[in-house]
Amino acid sequence: MRTVLRASLRTHTRRYISAAVAVVIGVSFIVVTSLLSDATRAGLVAGVEVPYRGADVVVTDVDADEAARIVDRAERDGDSAAVLGWTPQKVRVGDRLFEDRTDVGGIAADPDLRWQLLREGRLPDGPGEVVADVNAVKGRDVAIGDSVEIGTGRSSVEATLVGLVDTPSASIGAQLYLTWPDLRGLDSDLWVDSVAYAGPGSSSLAGTLPAGATVQPRDEFVEDRQAELTKEVNVLAILLLVFAAIALFVSVLVIANTFSILFAQRARDFALLRCVGATRRQILRSVRVEAVALGIVSATLGLLVGTGLGYGLVALAKGALPSGSMAFPTPSLRWYAGALVVGVLVTVVAAWLPTRRVVRINPLAALRPDDSTSVHTGAGRLRVLLGVAAVAVGVGLLALSISASNAVAMVLGGVTSFSGVLLFGPVLVPALIRAVGGLLGRVAGAPLRLATENAVRNPRRTAATTASLLVGVTLTTAVLVGLASSRSAVNEDLDRDHPVDLTLTGTDAPLAADVVDRVQAVPGVSSAVALDGAVGSISGAGRMPLVAPSGTDGVTRGAPGMATPRPGDIWLPDDLLDGLSSGGRVTVRVDGRSAELRVRGGSGWGEAAVVAPTTLARLTTTPATWAVWVRADDGADAEDLGGDLDAVAQSADADLVNSLRERSWVTLQLDILTATVVTLLGIAVVIALIGIGNTLGLSVLERGRENALLRALGLTRRQLRATLAAEALLLSVVATVLGTVIGVAFAWVAVQALVQRAVDAAPVVLPWGQLAAVIVVAGVAGLVSALLPARRAARVTPAAGLSLD
Amino acid sequence: MTTPTLAASARDLTRVYGHGDTAVHALRGVDLDLPAGRFTAIMGPSGSGKSTLMHCLAGLDTPTSGTVTVAGRALQDMDDTALTVFRREHVGFVFQSFNLLPMLTAGQNVLLPLELAGRRVDAELRARYDLVVDVLGIRDRLGHRPSELSGGQQQRVAIARALVSQPDIVFADEPTGNLDSETSAEVLGFLRRSVRELGQTVVMVTHETDAAAYADDVVVITDGLAADVRPVVAEPAR
């Protein structure tokens, strides 16, 4: 049998190419995941210990006030302490806006606790001096000696840039570093990661801290921190592996189908071997060894491809983000061995069922006249029954998941009902193809009708070919619809929390009359409205401008009137609410008049209180323009617009609040998430399309005589190519449309079961453009997959084709 | 259009496969005239080049040199698409085996050449279809797929398909090669009836003397060279 095995490997290698490609993609996916997560881990963990090098103990789980008390205590006792944390602040360099939100961290007073690496200039000696991260100012018009304004309003800090530093630890870095007195002076929520403490007082520190704070010896803390970062990367790696698993599952379908077709074509060879004395066991062993050989070769190739890709991606990422947290990875033996084993296993498992069918071949089959094309496979009754049962159970579970908001029931229901659809495929898919082909057949000619017949002549093969694409498309559309729906829910939240894109509010005096016109003239501004207001003093919150929105419906987002308080209400910015609570009452005084108003907290309109126009009219007879509310054009760049309007605000002595930035950040996150998931699922779709091309290619071989007959009877080359293209198109479009329908249904269930719990009445939003794009892309890809088989089929002359055996 | 007295003719026809040392000269300068309205058999042993000759005459293969004229048209200069269109308009085929597409019914197989040509089945064509279906006695088999038909029935469906478009010439390549003698006689009888009753021109390639006996004329080909067309002397005994 060894001669036979070697000869058949040699002869059939080309036909295994697509199966090999599927394994290569799956295995290299795993290897890339391992390399990327290793690079990320190495980058994140590198230098974690540096900020704590001079410390004796490290305090965590403290807030800014507690951290301040620790620093005070260290000063009093002659110890030293450094607060590691950051706060997002608006930063101006000279008279230009540097960034709306820049992370500002601290630099210790004690040289032993200073961990930033000086690159240029010097480190700060005390308050009024600041250093910047060298990567953060790269390419920006910023130089040592520039004056820097950090923060807004009364609490802002003016400092001189004295040096540029580099950050050895990716997990704790900021863009600017102030000394502690300045950092503390910023009116902000300082997020404290940890406090490094050095000195004799370290041992007694724990007793002085509030409950909940953690004190750890330095080495123990560093170890914990490294483990924590590693765990985060591991979670990411596991998420990536889920996608690798999907790709491998699709590979199994493609490989199983390839083997089924190849073995069907070789049935006569096997029967002949049986005739000349090969036992069933010998044949079975021979084809299984074939599968193992294919698995080993392609998995090894996958390791090589994955290694190349992984290192390439890391190099690209390092090039694009020099300050990013990536180090060069070290290949892990365990991952490589695992990927190799998975690749071989996937191939062998996929080949198992087809090889079992091989040995059922009757030796007499070899003696029958050539009818190799009538390898008709139908859907067994058991299979159909199982499919229907699985769909019923799955739908039941999905219904349960909606009523109980249960994610486990949802996943189980999804998997069960989808398996049911796959089992039911040999009935469902050919029926759909017939329907579509029949519909189009009226306008198209013979090629389409032939293609329809060809596509459905072998229901099980058709179903298996489309199943792989079905998996990828179902998941992709489910994710697209799910994300579009959560996007609309998120947008509603954004509309409520940030009704105005940008606001300019007078700081000490009303705004000049021309401000609104100057704002209107800024590119990217869709409309701007000046708001009447007055300065009032509010019991418990101090003095601030009161503004009354009127005629602002064209400017605010969300439902009309969303940004207009009811008479008798006053909206205060959340961060100025302090001791007041939403729903409580305050007295508001303006020039001797006063009103009792109910408080509601909110945000998104700057440092002012918002009241109804009637309320303002009761409080003052001489309103002045205190604020300008701005609506940005759709697609306006939040940073550019913010910078331009900041210039206007500066000269008009106004404060700018940029909510558009928040909005575009959230939108960007969703865009990135969508793109990432679609790309990862795209790998599975690519494998599926290779599978379609492969099935077609093998069918072309199988139908060599048939195609020659058609050519003899008058089918032109072009018509033959069109027939094959139409077959691929029918397969891919039917799979895609079916997948889209199922995907949308799954997304609907997911929104009902999960999102609606978080956001009331979240509607299912269908991203029509994206769904159409999925179908078009799959259709075009289907056509592309038919290119090679069609060319090969059309090249054969009728005379040559007729003499084929 | 007047019917040419010659259905097909070849002049100095050669066909070489491969080149150099491995070149095979299948045809070495064949001159041949096939009269219209006759049943001609091309005979010869295996490897004599008779199938190649038929392929070249039918526009399935392109000769290396020489000319082929079928239905008054020169084939040797046509490109693939022109040849294909020519075939579906002027030529009918019956092959030894694998004549029918497995996924189509017998009726669909018969109509296939018309469908490929994009012709609408009008009253005239429908009448022709009914005529050949009845002559060949396959009316009750039209809804069956090839796998449900016997070998003889399959060949009758193939003959019906070759006749339905009233081609100028029908080529039959070993049409009885896979059949038992009784069914062979039946199929050959149908081919002869299509000449006698329907006025078709049929050219049959065969290596069986019994089959050739059904023809009006016989061309013997040996080693890539054709002997003259000579009439069949005796009618077969049966």
Interface residues (C-beta under 8 A of the other chain):
Chain A: P369 D370 D371 T373 S374 G445 A446 R449 E453 N454 V456 R457 R705 E706 L709 L710 R711 A712 L713 G714 L715 T716 R717 R718 Q719 T797 P798 A799 L802 S803
Chain B: S51 T52 H55 A58 L60 D61 T62 D80 T81 T84 V85 R87 R88 E89 F93 F95 S97 F98 N99 L101 P102 M103 L104 L112 P113 E115 L116 A117 G118 S147 R161 D173 N178
